[in-house]
Amino acid sequence: MKLKLVSTLIVGLFVVSCMAELRRFEHAAKPDGSMSFLVVGDWGRRGLYNQSHVARQHSMNPSLIFTQLPACKNSVLGNHDYRGNVEAQLSPILRKMDSRWLCLRSFILNAGPEMAEFFFIDTTPFVSKYFTDPEEQVYDWNGILPRKNYLNNLLMEVESGLRESSAAWKIVVGHHTIKSAGHHGNTVELNVHLLPLLQAYQVDFYINGHDHCLEHISSSESGIQFMTSGGGSKAWRGDVGTWSNPQEMKFYHDGQGFMSVEMTRTEFDIKFYDVFGNVLHKWSTSKQLSFAV
C-alpha cells in the first residue's frame, strides 16, 4: 500500500516542470519558519485492521499538534498499488476531486525555502521478484517497460536532484525498506542501486513503509536515519528479526501506529505513536547552517 505524508503546513502548492528532471513542487513553511507532517504507511484496508483507529488519532488526540485538516497529502506507490490500474491512481482527475492530493511515480517537493527537499521515489520496479516470480499476482507494468531503461533514467534523475540540492535537509521517501528487521527485511536492490546515492549526497533520512511496523535504524556507515512507518492498518506480524549491529536499532514496534515530524532549518524532531496515540519513541537532531562568504 501507499506511503503517505500528510502535511499541516502547506499554504500554496504549485508545480515547476523541468525537462529530463523529476517534477518539482513548491511549498511554503509556516509563518514561524517551521513545518510539521505525519507519515502513515500501508493504510489501505477499507477501515479494517485498526486502520480507522490509526486515522482517528490524527485528529482526535489532544496531545498531538496535528489537529487541523491536512493541507496536502503526498503519496508514493507501493507494491499492492501495482496490482491494479496504476494510471487510474495517478490520474489528474483525483486532484480535481481533492486538490490536496498528490501522487506521482516520482517527484521532488521543495519545502522552505531551502528548508528541506523531499525526494519521492517509485521503488516497486526495483524489486526483481515482482517480475521474475509474481506468484499469483498480476502487476501493471504499463509505463515501466523496458524496466532497465526506466530504472536507469530514474536513478539519473534522483542523482541529479540530490547533486543540485542546497536544502538544509535531504529526505528520500519510498515504499520499500532499505534497512529493516521486519518481515520483508532489507530490499537488496535498493541497497545496491539507491543506497550509494543516498550516502554520496549525504541524505539525512530515508522514510519508508512496506514492513507493517514502526522502526528507527541508524547507520554506522553514514549519517542516514532509516525510518519505517508501515503501521497504518494490518500489523503484528510477529516475525521480528535480529539486527547485526544492536547499536543501530534505535526502536522497533511490531504493531500499528504512525510517525510525526516537526522541523526547522536547524532542528528535526520525530515521534512514533501507537494506535492509541501514545508516544513510543522520540528522537531529535540538529545541524548548523553554513553560509557562503
Buried (B, 14 or more C-beta within 10 A) or exposed (E): BBBBBBBBBBEEBEEEEEEEBBBBBBBBBEEEEBBBBBBBBBBBBEEEBBBEBBBBBBEEBEEBEBEEEBBBBBBBBBBBBBBEEBEEBBEEEBBEEEEBBBBBBBBBBBBBEBBBBBBBBBBBBBBEEBEEEEEEEEBBBEEBEEBEEBBEEBBEBBBBBBEEBEBBBBBBBBBBBBBBBBBBBBBEBBEEBBBEBBBEBEBBBBBBBBBBBBBBBBBEEBEBBBBBBBBBBBBEBEEBEEBEEEEBBBBBBBBBBBBBBBBBBBBBBBBBBBBEBEEBBEBEBEEEEEEEE
